[in-house]
Amino acid sequence: MSLPVIRSLGKMKIDVVCADPVETPHTLSLGFVSKYASVCTHLPAPSRERDFIAALRELSGKEKPVIIPVGMESLTALSRNRDEVNSFAYTALPHIDSLTTANNKDRLMLQAKALGIPCPKTTTLQPEESTSKLAERISYPAVIKYRQGELLGFDPQDRYQIVKNKEEMTTAFSVMHQKQEYPLVQEYVPGRGFGVSAVFDQNHKPMTVFCHSRLREYPVSGGPSCYCQSAWNDELVRYAVALLKSLHWTGVAMVEFKGNPERGYKLMEINPRFWGSSALAPIAGCDITKYLFHAALGKQAEPNTSLAPDYRLNKKMRFFLQDASSLFGYMKQSKKPFRYFWLHLGSLLNPTVRGGVFSFGDPKPAFRYLKNAFHKREKFIR
């Protein structure tokens, strides 16, 4: 997620200092080998907040820089210490209370329902209710979600589980309840994911809005997007902007919905940071990072900013290895698997689809991406 941020800043002729936690292996940081990375360093983990903030202050030096957090841990640490950080750096950070609500699915759904935004039917274990009783009163299939799965350090596909019957529900809920109390149980919403992303200024007004539609994901059961396209949906944009305004948002966020145009969409969650497929936005002509940079410096949304797309629609982007890996999973779901095979293969070979990592002007991150994938595969085989 940091790579498109680094590239956007570099193309703006800005010196980019890239920092990762000390425990992160150097080889995992694609941005560290980008030609736009002026300096690469390591900092204490954001969980060690005082050390992390102190190291950032020292790194900032005499010239007041713009700090852009990409991961959830660094965003949380900076938001919790927003006033102190703003004394030595420029930022566009949400208030910690806004961030907490956005990152807590239970509180978020209550906020959204109050605004009339469609949400999945949601429940959880009630006082003095047994897990078996809960399993009896819900409909199937259902989805069990951690309230704050990202705080557990899980990958996106591990933050929830789809259950098809009472037995699966009882087992999965008990396991997840032990890891984080009272996970949510929601109705299963079929369809594709649709993201509405925005940058809000210091006065909590939208500076730009970008939409994308998920075309494929990996794992196919509900992992991150591996093939997506730029899109627009007036209704979902209104919902997302209203929700973020109600949270008095500052900075970047992606509001995710799921469904289809025929049956409508329902709110899934807010990613209160850069999202996995954020490389699509600059490909389509919407430089989210540029807006966020200016928001940090205090620039305000134009008074006549209209909620309409100011970028190219239907531009596609993929992460090639993940998209190729999704082929057989989607074949299993297809009623005509062999026909699907050729359609998928044709899209993989489509030269008009841009890569989320590869760039002719900045090729080294792509080579590291391939090298990391090879070593991961080699280790798995051994």
C-alpha positions in Angstrom: 0.0 0.0 0.0 2.9 2.4 0.5 4.3 2.0 -3.0 1.7 4.2 -4.8 2.1 6.8 -2.0 5.9 6.9 -2.5 5.6 7.1 -6.3 3.0 9.9 -6.2 5.1 12.0 -3.8 8.3 11.3 -5.8 6.6 12.4 -9.0 5.7 15.7 -7.2 9.5 16.2 -6.7 9.2 15.7 -3.0 12.0 14.0 -1.0 10.5 10.8 0.4 11.8 9.3 3.6 10.5 5.7 4.0 10.3 4.1 7.4 9.3 0.7 8.6 9.2 -0.9 12.1 12.6 -2.4 13.0 11.1 -5.9 13.1 10.0 -5.7 9.5 12.4 -7.6 7.2 14.0 -5.2 4.8 13.2 -7.4 1.8 9.4 -7.1 2.4 9.4 -3.4 1.8 8.7 -2.9 -1.9 8.9 0.9 -1.4 12.4 0.7 -0.1 13.7 -0.1 -3.6 11.6 2.5 -5.4 13.7 5.1 -7.2 11.5 7.7 -5.5 12.7 6.7 -2.0 15.3 9.3 -1.0 16.0 7.7 2.4 15.0 4.4 3.9 15.2 3.7 7.6 13.6 1.8 10.5 11.7 3.1 13.5 10.5 1.5 16.8 7.2 -0.3 16.4 4.2 2.0 16.7 3.0 -0.2 19.6 5.9 1.4 21.5 4.2 4.7 21.2 6.5 7.0 23.1 9.6 5.6 21.4 7.9 5.7 18.0 6.8 9.4 18.4 10.3 10.4 19.8 12.0 8.7 16.8 9.7 10.5 14.4 10.5 13.8 16.0 14.2 13.1 15.7 13.8 12.0 12.1 11.9 15.1 11.2 14.8 17.4 12.1 14.6 21.1 11.9 12.5 21.3 8.7 8.8 20.5 9.5 7.9 17.6 7.2 4.6 16.0 6.1 4.0 12.7 7.8 1.7 10.2 6.0 1.0 6.9 7.8 0.0 4.0 5.7 -0.5 1.1 8.1 -3.2 0.9 10.8 -0.8 0.7 13.7 1.1 3.8 12.8 -2.1 5.7 12.0 -3.5 4.8 15.4 -0.3 5.9 17.3 -0.2 9.2 15.4 -3.9 9.9 15.8 -3.7 9.2 19.6 -0.9 11.7 19.8 -2.1 14.1 17.1 -1.6 17.4 18.9 2.0 16.5 19.8 2.8 15.2 16.3 1.4 18.4 14.8 3.9 20.4 16.8 6.8 19.0 14.7 5.1 17.8 11.5 2.2 18.5 9.1 -0.5 15.8 9.1 -4.0 15.1 8.0 -5.1 12.7 10.7 -8.6 11.7 12.0 -9.3 12.3 15.7 -8.7 9.2 17.7 -12.4 9.0 18.6 -13.4 9.1 14.9 -10.8 6.5 14.1 -12.0 4.2 16.9 -15.6 4.3 15.6 -14.5 3.7 12.0 -12.5 0.7 13.0 -15.1 -0.8 15.3 -17.8 -2.5 13.1 -20.4 -2.6 15.9 -20.2 1.2 16.5 -19.9 1.9 12.8 -23.1 0.0 12.0 -25.0 1.9 14.6 -23.7 5.2 13.2 -24.6 4.2 9.7 -28.1 3.0 10.6 -28.8 6.4 12.2 -28.0 8.0 8.8 -30.3 5.6 6.9 -27.4 3.8 5.2 -28.3 0.2 4.3 -26.4 -2.3 6.6 -26.4 -6.1 6.9 -28.6 -7.6 9.6 -26.2 -7.8 12.6 -26.3 -9.4 15.9 -24.0 -11.1 18.5 -24.2 -13.2 21.7 -26.7 -11.7 24.1 -26.3 -11.7 27.9 -26.9 -15.2 29.4 -27.4 -16.6 25.8 -25.5 -19.7 24.8 -23.7 -20.0 21.5 -26.1 -22.8 20.5 -29.1 -20.5 21.1 -27.4 -17.8 19.0 -26.8 -20.4 16.2 -30.5 -21.3 16.3 -31.9 -17.8 15.8 -29.9 -16.7 12.8 -30.2 -17.4 9.1 -27.6 -19.1 6.9 -25.2 -18.6 5.3 -23.9 -16.0 7.8 -20.7 -14.2 8.4 -18.8 -13.9 11.7 -16.6 -10.9 11.9 -14.1 -9.6 14.5 -15.1 -6.2 15.7 -11.6 -4.9 15.2 -9.9 -7.6 13.2 -7.0 -5.5 12.0 -5.9 -4.8 15.6 -5.3 -8.6 15.9 -2.8 -8.4 13.1 -4.8 -10.8 10.9 -4.8 -10.7 7.1 -8.1 -9.5 5.6 -9.3 -13.0 4.7 -8.7 -14.1 8.3 -10.8 -11.4 9.9 -14.1 -13.2 9.3 -15.5 -16.6 8.6 -18.5 -17.7 6.5 -20.6 -20.4 8.1 -23.3 -22.5 6.4 -25.0 -24.2 9.3 -25.4 -24.3 13.1 -22.5 -26.7 13.7 -20.1 -24.5 11.8 -21.5 -21.4 13.5 -21.0 -22.8 17.0 -17.5 -23.9 16.4 -16.3 -20.8 14.6 -17.9 -18.3 17.0 -16.4 -20.0 20.0 -12.9 -19.9 18.5 -13.2 -16.2 17.4 -14.8 -15.2 20.8 -11.7 -16.4 22.6 -9.5 -14.3 20.4 -11.6 -11.1 20.6 -14.8 -11.1 22.6 -18.3 -10.9 21.1 -17.6 -11.0 17.3 -20.4 -9.8 15.1 -22.7 -12.2 13.2 -24.0 -10.7 10.0 -26.2 -11.8 7.1 -24.2 -12.9 4.1 -24.4 -10.3 1.4 -23.8 -11.8 -2.1 -22.2 -9.7 -4.9 -19.1 -7.7 -5.5 -17.3 -5.2 -3.3 -17.5 -1.5 -4.2 -15.2 1.1 -2.6 -15.8 4.8 -2.1 -12.5 6.5 -1.2 -12.1 10.1 -0.2 -9.7 12.7 1.2 -11.2 15.1 3.8 -9.6 18.4 4.7 -9.0 19.8 8.2 -12.5 21.2 8.2 -14.0 17.7 7.5 -15.0 18.5 3.9 -14.2 16.2 1.0 -11.4 17.4 -1.3 -11.8 14.4 -3.8 -13.7 11.2 -4.1 -12.7 8.1 -6.0 -14.7 4.8 -6.5 -13.6 1.4 -7.6 -15.4 -1.9 -8.2 -13.8 -5.3 -7.3 -13.8 -7.6 -10.3 -11.8 -10.5 -8.6 -10.2 -11.1 -5.3 -7.8 -13.6 -3.8 -8.5 -15.8 -2.0 -11.7 -16.0 -3.9 -13.7 -16.7 -0.7 -13.2 -13.1 0.2 -9.6 -11.9 0.2 -8.2 -8.5 -1.0 -8.9 -7.2 -4.4 -6.6 -8.5 -7.1 -8.4 -7.2 -10.2 -10.5 -4.0 -10.1 -11.7 -1.0 -12.1 -12.5 2.6 -11.6 -16.2 3.3 -11.3 -18.8 5.7 -9.9 -22.1 5.3 -8.0 -23.9 8.5 -7.0 -25.9 6.8 -4.2 -22.9 5.1 -2.6 -20.9 8.3 -2.8 -23.6 10.2 -0.9 -23.7 7.5 1.7 -19.9 7.4 2.2 -19.5 11.1 2.3 -22.4 11.5 4.8 -20.9 8.7 7.0 -17.4 10.3 7.0 -18.8 13.8 7.7 -20.7 12.4 10.7 -17.4 11.1 12.0 -15.8 14.6 11.5 -13.2 12.9 9.4 -9.8 14.3 8.4 -7.5 12.5 6.0 -8.0 9.5 3.8 -10.5 6.6 4.1 -12.2 4.0 2.0 -15.8 3.1 2.7 -16.6 -0.4 1.4 -20.0 -1.7 0.3 -21.0 -5.0 -1.1 -23.9 -6.1 -3.4 -25.0 -5.5 -6.9 -26.8 -2.8 -9.0 -30.0 -4.9 -9.1 -30.5 -5.7 -5.4 -28.5 -2.7 -4.0 -25.5 -2.4 -1.8 -24.9 -2.6 1.9 -22.2 -1.1 4.1 -19.4 -3.6 5.0 -16.7 -1.4 6.7 -14.4 1.6 6.6 -10.8 1.2 5.9 -9.6 4.3 7.7 -6.3 4.4 5.8 -4.9 3.6 2.3 -6.5 0.5 1.0 -5.0 -2.5 -0.8 -5.9 -1.5 -4.4 -5.1 2.2 -3.9 -2.7 2.0 -6.9 -5.7 2.1 -9.2 -6.6 5.7 -8.2 -3.5 7.4 -9.8 -3.8 5.0 -12.8 -7.3 6.3 -13.4 -6.1 9.9 -12.9 -7.1 10.6 -9.3 -4.0 11.2 -7.2 -5.2 10.5 -3.7 -1.8 11.0 -2.2 -1.5 14.5 -3.7 -4.8 15.6 -2.2 -3.7 14.1 1.2 -0.4 15.9 1.1 -2.1 19.2 0.4 -4.7 18.5 3.2 -1.8 18.0 5.6 -0.5 21.4 4.7 -3.8 23.0 5.4 -5.3 23.3 2.0 -9.1 23.3 2.0 -11.7 21.7 -0.3 -12.8 24.0 -3.1 -16.1 25.7 -2.2 -17.6 24.4 -5.5 -16.2 20.8 -5.2 -18.8 18.6 -6.8 -19.4 15.0 -6.0 -18.7 13.8 -9.6 -15.9 11.7 -11.1 -13.0 13.8 -12.3 -11.0 10.7 -13.4 -11.2 8.1 -16.1 -13.9 5.4 -15.6 -13.5 1.7 -16.3 -9.7 1.8 -16.0 -8.5 -1.6 -14.8 -5.6 -2.6 -12.5 -4.4 -6.0 -11.2 -1.8 -7.6 -9.0 -0.7 -10.2 -11.5 0.4 -13.1 -9.3 -2.7 -12.9 -7.0 -5.0 -12.6 -10.0 -3.4 -15.6 -11.8 -3.6 -17.6 -8.5 -7.4 -16.9 -8.3 -8.1 -18.6 -11.7 -8.8 -22.1 -10.4 -10.9 -20.8 -7.5 -13.2 -18.9 -9.8 -13.3 -21.9 -12.2 -14.7 -24.0 -9.4 -17.5 -21.4 -8.8 -18.3 -21.1 -12.5 -21.1 -23.1 -14.2 -19.0 -23.2 -17.3 -15.4 -23.6 -15.9 -13.6 -24.2 -19.2 -15.3 -21.2 -20.8 -14.3 -19.2 -17.7 -10.7 -20.4 -18.0 -10.3 -18.8 -21.4 -12.0 -15.6 -20.4 -9.8 -15.3 -17.3 -6.7 -16.1 -19.3 -7.6 -13.5 -21.9 -7.9 -10.9 -19.2 -4.6 -11.8 -17.8 -3.0 -11.2 -21.2 -4.8 -8.0 -21.8 -2.1 -5.3 -22.3 -4.5 -2.4 -21.5 -4.7 -3.6 -17.8 -2.1 -1.8 -15.7 -0.2 -3.6 -12.9 -0.4 -2.5 -9.3 3.3 -3.0 -8.8 5.1 -3.0 -12.1 6.1 0.3 -13.7 8.5 0.9 -16.6 9.7 4.1 -14.9 10.2 2.4 -11.5 10.9 -1.4 -12.1 12.8 -2.5 -9.0 9.7 -2.9 -6.7 8.3 -5.4 -9.3 11.4 -7.5 -9.3 11.4 -7.6 -5.5 7.6 -8.5 -5.6 8.5 -11.5 -7.9 11.5 -12.5 -5.8 9.5 -12.4 -2.6 6.7 -14.5 -4.2 9.3 -17.1 -5.4 10.9 -17.4 -2.0 7.6 -17.8 -0.3 6.6 -20.5 -2.8 10.0 -22.2 -2.4 9.7 -22.2 1.4 6.1 -23.6 1.1 7.3 -26.5 -1.2 10.1 -27.4 1.2 
